[in-house]
Amino acid sequence: MSPRTIVLALALVAACASPPPPEPGPPPSPFSTLPPHPETPAVASLIDNARLDFQAGRYANAAASLERAVRIEPRNPRLWQELARVRLSQRDFAQAESCAQRSSSWAGSDNALRYENWQLIAKAREERGDSAGAKAALDSAERLR
């Protein structure tokens, strides 16, 4: 075989090789629904702080960071939803429901986000002992699927 043929054969084999699979990343955080790059650096920093505090069980600190973020971007439905999740973890079910409703009011046509909000509302209502309200919330969620 000529050197030219060998080089051509190696080039064809290399072109057929697939890249190695990507390495697995860290497990999803409880803030997985937030956009990866918020619009402002201040909000990004506050979200990072809230994530760390949430993971460490410092729910009051996580809530405070998210409340500051909401003051910067009050129309960001994902921030409201994450604040609802923190409130649910704090067992403040009325505030969790209120924040999820606020998130839905800014969600527009994002049915996936609105679906998740109805799921949060159902959990909050169930925890308060409102089984009928929880079922109504789950029914509303299913209509969005």
N, C-alpha and C positions, 0 to 999 in steps of 0.2 A: 504494500500500500504506500502510496506517495504521502509525504507530509501534508500536502494540501488536502487530501482525502481524509486524513486523520483529524485535521483541524475542523473540517466541515462536519464530520461525524460527531465530534465533541460538541460543536456548537449546536447541533440538532438535539443532542441528548440534554444539554444544559437548558435549552429552550423548553423542553418538555418537563423539566423538574418543577415541582411546586414548592412554594416557600414554606418554611416551617410554620406549624400552627401557632397562633398568638398565645402568649403565656396568660394563664388565668389572672384576672385582676382581683382586687379586694372584694369582699362581699358587699352587696348593696347597702347603702346607708338608709336610715329612716327618712332621709330627705331626697330619695331617689327621683322624686317627681319634679324637683327644681331644675330649671335650665342650668346647663353646665357653666355658662358664662353670663351671669346677670349683667344688666345694662350699665351699672355703675360700680366702680371699685369699692365704694363704701358699703353697698349692699352685699357684694361678694365677701367682704371681710366679716360682715355681720352674720352671713349665712355660715361661713366657716366656724365662727365662734359658737353659733347655735348648734352646729353639728357636733362639735367637740363636747359642749356642755350636755347635750342630749345623750350622747353615748356614755358619758360619765355619770348620768343620772341626775344632773343638775338642771332639772326642768325649769325652775324659776329663772335661772340665768339664760337658758335657751329661749324661753318666752320673751325675756327682756330684749335679747338681741333681735328676735324676729319682730317685736313691736317697733323697735327703732327702724328696722328695714321697711316695715309697712309705712312708717311716717315718711320715709324717703320715696317709696314707690307705692302709694296707697291703692293704685289700680292694678297691682300685680296679683292675679288670682292664686298663683302658686305660693306666694308668701302667706296669704291668708289660709290656704289649705294646710301648710306646714304648721302655722300657729294653731290651727284646729287640732292637728295631731298631738302637738305638745300639750294643749289644754286637756285633751282626752287622757294623756299619760298622767297629768296632774289630777285627774278625776274631777275636773271642773267641766262637767258635762254640758251645762247651759252655755258656757263660753265656747266650748268645742263646737256645739251646734251652730251658734251665732257666727263664728268664724267660717265654718264650712258654707253657711248660707251666703255670707259676704263674698267668699271665693266664687261661688256659683254666679253671683250677680255680676262679677267682672269676667266670667269665663267665656262669654260670647257663645260661639258655636263649638267650643271644645267639649264635645260630649264625653270624652274619656275623663276629663277633669271633673265635669259635673257628675258623672257616674261615681267617681271616687268620693266626691263630696256627699252624695246621698248615702254611700256606704258608711262614712264617718257619722253622719246624722243618725243613721239607724243604730250604730253602736252606742252613741251618746244617749239616745232615747231608751234603748234596751237597758243600759246601766242605770237609768233613772227609774226603771220599772214601768215604762210606757211601752208595753208590748204592741199595742195597736198602732201607736205612732211609729215604732220601729218597723212594723210590717208595711205601713204606708210608705215609709222612706225607701224600703227595699223594693217595693212595687215601682216607685218613681225611678229608682236606679235601673231596674230591668227595662223600663220603657226607653232608656237611652242606649241600650245595647243594640 
